[in-house]
Amino acid sequence: MKLAALVGDVGVVFSVRDKDQKSKIAHNVTVWNPDEAGKYREIFDEQWEKGEPIRSTDVISYLLELQV
């Protein structure tokens, strides 16, 4: 599994997790490529538009329930 975080509009940091250590990040790979970052920028913008603001700490209980 890999997760990505944008570094501005020029890079992406991929957090790669070991399948045997799902709760730990094994290592990070940073890719400085505006084309690659652009793909993730589109996803980020789409998720941002659909997101709901967190206005209460009740979200913590909700997230913990999802972990079960």
PyMOL commands that set and color helices and strands:
alter all, ss='L'
color gray80, all
select helices_A, chain A and resi 34-50+58-66
alter helices_A, ss='H'
color red, helices_A
select strands_A, chain A and resi 2-7+11-17+25-32
alter strands_A, ss='S'
color yellow, strands_A
deselect
rebuild
show_as cartoon
